Amino acid sequence: MKIAVINKNSDERNLLSSIYSRHSTHSVIWTASCGGDGLAKLDNHQPDLILLGLDLDDINAPEVTRKIMDKSSCAILIISPSIDSNAGNIFESMGAGALDATKTPECDDIDDESVQLLLEKTKIIQKLITNRSPSKTRSAPSAPSNYPIVVIGASTGGPIVLAEILSNLPADYPHPLVIVQHVDEQFSGSFSNWLNEQSQLDVRIANNGDKLEAGTVLIAGTSDHLTLRDDHRVYYTENPKEYVYRPSVDVLFSAVAEKWNGKVLGVLLTGMGRDGAQGLLDLRNNGSHTISQEASSCAVYGMPKAAEQIKASISVESIDDIVDSILRFGNKTRNVVKSA
């Protein structure tokens, strides 16, 4: 896989190049010290993956991400030495199209945890961009619950869309929401806190055994899959182990389709790959209303497109229309939404 690095710190550029040359079959084809230089090089030499630093002098990382997405289909991995202090920039960049984020390695030793994490993320991204879809595993059906819930899946570009949706739901929204967003577990706490700041609802990481309650938004928070037990509480499972997407939208959606007999609204948002498409079809086949995000508002039109190809979506909607659909599902309208 061809890799490029945009980072103003020359030591970090050299370190990243050294890691790939010493410990992988991937090659760094160019580096750039600023966003403008990187965009210029992108015109002539397109990589498969760009490692993008947050601290750029000329153009901020979210804007560079948007410009890269306009020019190219290459994946973007945000590299940051700090998570909490840069959470806003990280999730804004992911909302603009960055696929994931990881900490900046401090050395090029293969035994270093941060180096292993970078190489593992690179391996996962390579699988994603080659569009390998995992086989489907179904669990046995069980006795369902009977109150309405909203389930949402998102990947690349999802954070900004999720913030837009949650910021428009009132504090008295009557149904629980459960969200799977592809984000590394080291960022999940910061991600849920960031979303909580945008919303009048209680947004938090899902814990094993949590019950789905009105006014609460549960976010998948580990690299294991978020699913449902027979008692209709959420829990994490490492199976299916072979899934590239971790946590998987398919696993959550399919579990809800099998275990829940109350009304369900399933929403599949922007993202790379095919995760969520089969699960959305399972929901539709079980009588739930299903929505996929329309192409022009997607940072990456991958997951919704896959859902539409297999006719998993009853409707294809803009972000504003998705907000209205969620409000109507709760018998709410925009004119009752309080200003933040």
C-alpha positions as CSV (number, residue, x, y, z in Angstrom):
1,M,0.0,0.0,0.0
2,K,1.3,3.5,-0.9
3,I,1.4,5.9,2.1
4,A,1.9,9.7,2.3
5,V,2.6,11.8,5.4
6,I,1.4,15.4,6.0
7,N,3.0,16.6,9.2
8,K,4.8,19.8,10.1
9,N,7.2,18.1,12.4
10,S,10.2,16.7,10.5
11,D,11.1,14.2,13.2
12,E,7.6,12.8,13.2
13,R,7.7,12.5,9.4
14,N,11.0,10.7,9.5
15,L,9.8,8.4,12.3
16,L,6.7,7.4,10.4
17,S,8.7,6.7,7.3
18,S,11.1,4.6,9.3
19,I,8.4,2.5,10.9
20,Y,6.9,1.5,7.6
21,S,10.3,0.9,5.9
22,R,11.5,-1.3,8.8
23,H,8.3,-3.2,9.8
24,S,6.0,-3.5,6.9
25,T,5.6,-4.0,3.1
26,H,4.0,-0.6,2.8
27,S,6.0,2.3,1.3
28,V,5.9,6.0,2.1
29,I,5.9,7.6,-1.4
30,W,6.0,11.2,-0.2
31,T,5.9,13.5,2.8
32,A,4.8,17.1,3.2
33,S,5.3,19.7,5.9
34,C,2.1,21.6,5.4
35,G,-1.4,21.1,4.0
36,G,-0.8,23.1,0.9
37,D,2.3,21.1,-0.1
38,G,0.4,17.9,0.5
39,L,-2.5,18.9,-1.6
40,A,-0.1,19.8,-4.4
41,K,1.7,16.5,-4.3
42,L,-1.7,14.7,-4.2
43,D,-2.4,16.0,-7.7
44,N,0.5,14.0,-9.2
45,H,1.1,11.1,-6.8
46,Q,-2.0,9.7,-5.2
47,P,-1.4,7.4,-2.2
48,D,-3.7,4.7,-0.8
49,L,-3.5,6.2,2.7
50,I,-2.5,9.6,4.1
51,L,-1.2,10.0,7.7
52,L,-2.4,13.5,8.6
53,G,-1.0,15.5,11.6
54,L,-3.3,17.9,13.4
55,D,-1.0,20.7,14.0
56,L,-0.5,22.3,10.6
57,D,0.6,25.9,10.1
58,D,-1.2,26.8,6.9
59,I,-4.6,25.0,6.8
60,N,-6.2,23.3,9.8
61,A,-6.6,19.5,9.7
62,P,-10.4,19.4,9.2
63,E,-10.1,21.7,6.2
64,V,-7.2,19.7,4.7
65,T,-9.3,16.6,5.2
66,R,-12.2,18.2,3.3
67,K,-9.9,19.2,0.4
68,I,-8.3,15.8,0.2
69,M,-11.8,14.2,0.1
70,D,-12.8,16.5,-2.8
71,K,-9.6,15.6,-4.7
72,S,-9.2,11.9,-4.0
73,S,-10.7,8.7,-2.7
74,C,-7.6,7.8,-0.5
75,A,-8.1,7.0,3.1
76,I,-7.0,9.4,5.9
77,L,-5.6,8.4,9.3
78,I,-5.2,11.2,11.8
79,I,-2.0,11.1,13.8
80,S,-2.0,13.0,17.1
81,P,0.3,13.0,20.2
82,S,-2.7,13.8,22.4
83,I,-6.3,12.6,22.4
84,D,-8.2,14.6,24.9
85,S,-6.7,18.0,24.2
86,N,-7.3,17.6,20.4
87,A,-10.7,15.8,20.6
88,G,-12.6,18.6,18.8
89,N,-10.2,18.7,15.8
90,I,-10.0,14.9,15.7
91,F,-13.8,14.4,15.4
92,E,-14.2,17.4,13.1
93,S,-11.6,15.8,10.8
94,M,-13.4,12.5,11.1
95,G,-16.6,14.2,10.3
96,A,-15.0,15.7,7.2
97,G,-13.9,12.2,6.0
98,A,-10.9,10.9,8.0
99,L,-11.3,7.2,8.6
100,D,-9.7,6.9,12.0
101,A,-7.2,8.4,14.4
102,T,-4.3,7.1,16.5
103,K,-1.5,8.4,18.8
104,T,1.8,9.4,17.3
105,P,4.4,6.8,17.9
106,E,7.4,7.9,20.0
107,C,9.9,5.4,18.5
108,D,10.3,2.9,15.6
109,D,10.7,-0.1,17.8
110,I,8.4,-2.9,16.7
111,D,7.8,-3.9,20.4
112,D,6.5,-0.4,21.2
113,E,2.7,-0.5,21.7
114,S,2.1,2.7,19.7
115,V,4.0,1.3,16.7
116,Q,2.0,-2.0,16.9
117,L,-1.2,0.0,17.0
118,L,-0.3,2.1,14.0
119,L,0.6,-1.0,12.0
120,E,-2.6,-2.8,13.0
121,K,-4.7,0.2,12.0
122,T,-2.9,0.3,8.7
123,K,-3.7,-3.4,8.2
124,I,-7.4,-2.8,9.0
125,I,-7.6,0.2,6.6
126,Q,-6.0,-1.8,3.8
127,K,-8.8,-4.4,4.3
128,L,-11.4,-1.7,4.3
129,I,-10.3,0.1,1.1
130,T,-10.1,-3.3,-0.7
131,N,-13.8,-3.7,0.2
132,R,-13.6,-7.1,1.8
133,S,-16.9,-7.9,3.3
134,P,-17.1,-10.5,6.1
135,S,-19.4,-13.4,6.1
136,K,-22.5,-13.1,8.2
137,T,-23.2,-14.9,11.4
138,R,-26.6,-15.0,12.9
139,S,-27.6,-15.8,16.5
140,A,-30.7,-17.7,17.5
141,P,-33.9,-15.6,18.0
142,S,-35.2,-15.0,21.5
143,A,-38.1,-13.3,23.3
144,P,-38.2,-9.7,22.3
145,S,-38.9,-6.4,24.1
146,N,-41.8,-4.1,23.1
147,Y,-40.9,-0.4,23.2
148,P,-39.6,1.8,20.3
149,I,-35.8,2.3,19.9
150,V,-33.6,4.1,17.4
151,V,-30.4,2.4,16.2
152,I,-27.8,4.3,14.1
153,G,-24.6,3.1,12.4
154,A,-21.9,5.4,11.0
155,S,-18.3,5.4,9.9
156,T,-16.2,7.8,7.9
157,G,-17.8,11.3,8.2
158,G,-20.2,10.1,10.9
159,P,-19.2,12.2,13.9
160,I,-20.3,15.5,12.4
161,V,-23.6,14.0,11.1
162,L,-24.3,12.4,14.5
163,A,-23.6,15.7,16.3
164,E,-26.1,17.4,13.9
165,I,-28.7,14.8,14.6
166,L,-28.3,14.7,18.3
167,S,-28.3,18.5,18.6
168,N,-31.7,18.6,17.1
169,L,-33.4,16.1,19.5
170,P,-35.2,17.6,22.5
171,A,-34.4,16.7,26.1
172,D,-37.7,14.9,26.4
173,Y,-37.2,12.7,23.3
174,P,-39.2,9.5,24.4
175,H,-37.1,6.7,22.9
176,P,-33.6,5.3,23.5
177,L,-30.9,5.6,20.9
178,V,-28.0,3.2,20.3
179,I,-25.1,4.2,18.1
180,V,-22.2,2.3,16.6
181,Q,-19.6,4.7,15.1
182,H,-16.4,3.2,13.8
183,V,-13.9,4.9,16.1
184,D,-11.0,3.4,18.0
185,E,-11.7,2.6,21.7
186,Q,-8.9,4.9,22.8
187,F,-11.0,7.8,21.4
188,S,-14.5,6.5,22.4
189,G,-14.6,8.3,25.8
190,S,-13.6,11.7,24.2
191,F,-16.1,11.0,21.4
192,S,-19.0,10.4,23.7
193,N,-18.2,13.4,25.8
194,W,-17.9,15.6,22.6
195,L,-21.3,14.4,21.4
196,N,-22.8,14.9,24.9
197,E,-21.8,18.6,24.7
198,Q,-23.8,18.9,21.4
199,S,-27.0,17.2,22.8
200,Q,-29.7,17.8,25.4
201,L,-29.9,14.0,25.8
202,D,-27.6,12.0,28.0
203,V,-24.9,10.6,25.7
204,R,-22.5,8.1,27.2
205,I,-20.5,5.0,26.5
206,A,-22.6,1.7,26.7
207,N,-21.6,-0.6,29.5
208,N,-22.3,-4.3,29.8
209,G,-25.8,-4.8,31.2
210,D,-27.1,-1.3,30.4
211,K,-30.8,-1.0,29.8
212,L,-32.2,1.0,27.0
213,E,-33.9,4.0,28.5
214,A,-35.7,7.1,27.1
215,G,-33.5,10.2,26.9
216,T,-30.3,8.1,26.8
217,V,-28.0,7.7,23.9
218,L,-25.6,4.7,24.2
219,I,-22.4,4.7,22.1
220,A,-20.4,1.6,21.4
221,G,-17.2,2.1,23.3
222,T,-14.8,-0.8,22.6
223,S,-13.3,-2.7,19.7
224,D,-15.7,-5.6,20.6
225,H,-19.2,-5.6,19.1
226,L,-22.1,-4.1,20.8
227,T,-25.2,-6.4,20.8
228,L,-28.2,-7.5,22.9
229,R,-28.7,-10.2,25.4
230,D,-31.9,-12.2,25.8
231,D,-32.9,-9.9,28.7
232,H,-32.7,-7.0,26.1
233,R,-29.8,-5.3,27.8
234,V,-26.7,-4.4,25.8
235,Y,-23.4,-6.1,26.1
236,Y,-20.1,-6.5,24.3
237,T,-18.9,-9.6,22.4
238,E,-15.7,-10.4,20.6
239,N,-17.5,-12.6,18.1
240,P,-17.6,-12.7,15.2
241,K,-13.8,-12.4,15.5
242,E,-13.2,-12.3,11.8
243,Y,-15.1,-9.0,11.2
244,V,-12.9,-6.2,9.9
245,Y,-15.4,-3.7,11.2
246,R,-15.0,-3.4,15.0
247,P,-17.4,-2.6,16.5
248,S,-19.7,-3.7,13.7
249,V,-23.0,-2.0,12.8
250,D,-24.2,-5.3,11.2
251,V,-23.9,-7.1,14.6
252,L,-26.0,-4.5,16.4
253,F,-28.6,-4.1,13.7
254,S,-29.0,-7.9,13.2
255,A,-29.3,-8.5,17.0
256,V,-32.0,-5.9,17.2
257,A,-33.9,-7.4,14.3
258,E,-33.8,-10.8,16.0
259,K,-34.5,-9.8,19.6
260,W,-36.8,-6.8,19.5
261,N,-40.5,-6.8,18.7
262,G,-41.2,-3.2,19.5
263,K,-41.0,-0.5,16.8
264,V,-37.4,0.1,15.5
265,L,-36.0,2.9,13.4
266,G,-32.8,1.9,11.7
267,V,-30.5,4.6,10.2
268,L,-27.3,4.0,8.3
269,L,-25.1,7.0,7.8
270,T,-21.9,7.9,5.8
271,G,-19.0,5.5,5.8
272,M,-16.5,3.5,3.9
273,G,-17.1,-0.2,3.2
274,R,-20.3,-2.3,3.5
275,D,-20.8,-2.6,7.3
276,G,-24.5,-2.1,8.3
277,A,-26.0,-2.9,4.9
278,Q,-27.0,-6.5,5.8
279,G,-28.1,-5.5,9.3
280,L,-30.3,-2.8,7.9
281,L,-31.8,-5.4,5.5
282,D,-32.5,-7.7,8.5
283,L,-34.3,-4.8,10.2
284,R,-36.4,-4.0,7.1
285,N,-37.3,-7.7,6.7
286,N,-38.4,-7.7,10.3
287,G,-40.8,-4.9,9.7
288,S,-38.7,-1.9,10.9
289,H,-38.5,1.4,9.1
290,T,-35.0,1.8,7.6
291,I,-33.2,4.9,6.3
292,S,-29.9,5.4,4.6
293,Q,-28.2,8.8,4.1
294,E,-28.3,10.2,0.6
295,A,-25.2,10.4,-1.4
296,S,-24.5,14.1,-1.7
297,S,-24.4,14.6,2.1
298,C,-22.1,11.7,2.7
299,A,-18.3,12.2,3.3
300,V,-18.0,8.7,1.8
301,Y,-20.9,7.1,0.0
302,G,-20.0,3.5,0.8
303,M,-22.2,2.0,3.6
304,P,-25.4,3.7,2.5
305,K,-24.7,2.8,-1.2
306,A,-24.2,-0.9,-0.2
307,A,-27.6,-0.8,1.7
308,E,-29.4,0.7,-1.3
309,Q,-27.9,-1.9,-3.6
310,I,-29.5,-4.7,-1.6
311,K,-32.7,-2.7,-1.1
312,A,-32.2,-2.5,2.7
313,S,-33.4,1.1,2.8
314,I,-37.1,2.0,2.7
315,S,-36.1,5.6,2.3
316,V,-33.0,7.6,1.3
317,E,-32.8,10.9,3.1
318,S,-30.7,14.0,3.6
319,I,-29.4,14.8,7.1
320,D,-32.3,17.3,7.7
321,D,-34.8,14.7,6.6
322,I,-33.2,12.0,8.9
323,V,-33.6,14.4,11.8
324,D,-37.2,15.0,11.0
325,S,-37.8,11.2,10.6
326,I,-36.3,10.6,14.1
327,L,-38.4,13.4,15.5
328,R,-41.6,12.0,13.9
329,F,-40.7,8.5,15.2
330,G,-40.8,10.1,18.7
331,N,-43.9,12.1,17.8
332,K,-41.8,15.3,18.0
333,T,-41.4,18.1,15.6
334,R,-38.6,20.7,15.1
335,N,-40.6,23.5,16.7
336,V,-40.4,21.9,20.1
337,V,-36.7,21.5,20.0
338,K,-35.0,23.9,22.5
339,S,-32.1,25.9,21.4
340,A,-28.8,24.7,22.8
